[in-house]
Amino acid sequence: MSPSRKAHLQIHFCVLLWGFTAILGKLIALPALPLVWWRMLLVSATLLCVPRVWRGLRAMPPRLLLSYAGIGVIVALHWLTFYGAIKLANASVAATCIALCPVFLAVVEPWVAGRRFDPRELMIGAAVVPGVALVAGGLPGDMRIGLAVGVLSALFVAFFSAFNKRLIHRSNALTVTCVELGTGTLFLTALAPLFASPAFVLPGPRDGTLLLVLAYGCTLLPFALALAALRHLSAFATQMVTNLEPVYAIVLAIPLLGEQRELGWAFYAGVAIILIAVFAHPWLHRGEKAEPADLVAP
């Protein structure tokens, strides 16, 4: 098997595993805050056991460390709102919202990188508006708050992706992930008094097992595989595959969670419009080299 073919299979497997994060978020009974706190703690603590991470930490300038720590706060807010959307609505709604990330990125990244806006990207952004309207119309009224929280989650993804792309070459991706998720854990600990539930909630056997699967099977494992695959893939190929994550999540939610009974035809029509626009986005950046920035805290 050629390295390119193997890399394509690896990245597809990674995206399938990432698609399970929404399913696990629904299956885990913990509220969003302790769920995210445990996921961040498990991953960052494990990365601290890697010698390469410690070498990267010792070599990282304090100012850069603070920059990654700030991004870690955004990552924590993204995961908190993502799992909040799952709890307030369902996995399909949260996954659909994440598909809006390239639309927000079209606006956020030029501002962060200091480059001109690309009108073609803004056209794609405008194209998803009817899809979002259909998605909202296809939801029961009590799920629309979850939709709003999910859209906010996608905005946070755009911000941390843009900042990571700007800084990722200054340190290795494993060290960056450790700093960001470790900072996110501390941030959520400080944020906990503002919530009804504390950050530290000892999970039961079932939730504990699912949290381990989420942290290691759906975070660390696909991250390591994807980093290896990026050496042989273009940015176009990578983004086309990673855009399948909401598709996998929605498809998995039907047999595993039965969410199709909660959602109307308008929701799935809106999802189709959004995905068509999102899959058009990589065509604007064909020929670019794939980078690990979008894989940091996927």
C-alpha positions, 0 to 999 in steps of 0.5 A, spaced: 500 500 500 502 506 498 504 511 503 498 516 500 493 511 500 495 509 507 494 516 509 487 517 506 485 511 510 488 513 516 485 520 516 478 517 514 479 512 521 481 518 525 474 522 522 470 516 524 473 516 531 472 524 532 464 523 529 463 518 536 465 524 540 458 527 539 455 520 540 459 519 547 457 526 549 450 524 549 451 517 552 455 520 558 450 522 563 455 527 566 453 535 565 457 538 560 462 542 565 465 535 568 465 531 562 469 536 559 474 537 565 475 530 565 476 529 558 481 535 558 485 532 564 486 525 562 489 528 555 493 533 558 496 529 564 497 523 559 501 528 554 505 530 560 508 523 561 511 524 554 518 526 554 518 530 547 512 534 551 517 536 556 523 538 552 518 542 548 515 545 554 522 547 557 524 550 550 518 554 549 518 562 551 514 564 556 510 569 552 509 563 547 506 559 553 501 565 555 499 565 547 497 558 547 494 558 554 490 563 552 488 559 546 487 553 551 481 557 554 478 558 547 478 550 546 475 549 553 469 554 551 468 550 545 468 544 548 464 546 553 459 549 548 459 543 544 457 538 549 452 543 552 449 543 545 448 536 545 445 536 552 440 542 550 439 539 544 442 532 541 448 530 538 446 531 531 444 538 532 451 539 535 455 536 529 451 540 524 453 546 528 460 544 528 460 544 520 459 551 520 466 552 522 469 553 515 464 559 514 466 563 521 473 561 519 472 565 512 471 571 516 476 570 523 482 567 519 483 574 515 482 578 521 487 574 525 492 573 520 492 580 517 490 578 510 485 580 505 478 577 505 476 572 500 470 574 497 469 567 494 469 564 502 464 570 504 459 567 498 460 560 501 458 563 508 452 566 505 450 560 502 449 556 508 444 561 511 438 558 508 441 551 511 441 554 518 434 557 517 431 550 515 435 546 520 432 551 525 425 550 522 426 542 523 427 543 530 422 542 536 422 549 540 426 546 546 432 544 542 433 551 539 437 554 545 442 548 543 442 550 536 444 557 538 449 554 543 452 549 538 453 555 533 457 559 538 461 553 539 463 553 532 465 560 532 470 558 538 473 553 533 474 558 528 478 562 533 482 557 536 483 554 529 486 561 526 490 562 532 493 555 532 495 556 524 498 563 526 503 560 532 503 552 530 510 552 527 513 555 533 512 549 537 511 541 536 503 539 536 503 535 542 506 540 546 501 545 544 496 540 545 498 539 552 499 546 554 492 548 551 488 542 554 492 543 561 490 551 561 483 549 559 482 544 565 485 550 570 480 555 567 474 550 567 476 549 575 476 556 576 469 557 572 466 551 576 463 556 581 459 560 576 455 553 574 450 549 578 455 543 578 462 543 580 467 541 575 470 535 579 464 530 579 467 523 580 464 519 574 460 512 576 463 505 572 459 506 566 461 514 565 468 513 567 469 507 562 466 512 556 470 518 558 476 513 557 474 511 551 473 519 549 479 521 552 484 516 549 480 512 543 477 519 540 482 524 542 489 521 543 489 516 538 486 519 532 490 525 534 497 521 533 494 517 527 492 524 523 499 527 525 502 521 521 497 522 515 498 529 514 505 528 512 502 525 505 496 529 504 495 536 501 490 541 505 485 540 500 485 532 501 485 533 509 479 538 509 475 534 504 475 528 509 475 532 516 469 535 513 465 528 514 466 529 521 458 531 522 456 527 517 459 521 521 456 523 527 449 524 524 449 518 521 451 514 527 446 518 531 440 515 527 442 507 529 445 508 536 441 514 539 435 514 534 435 521 534 431 521 527 425 521 531 426 528 534 428 531 528 424 533 522 425 533 514 427 540 514 433 539 519 436 534 514 434 538 508 438 544 512 444 539 513 444 537 506 445 545 504 450 546 509 454 540 507 454 542 500 457 549 502 462 546 506 465 541 502 466 547 496 470 550 501 477 546 500 476 547 493 478 555 494 485 552 497 487 547 493 495 546 492 496 548 500 500 543 504 496 540 510 498 543 517 497 540 524 493 546 526 486 544 525 488 537 529 490 541 535 484 539 540 480 536 535 
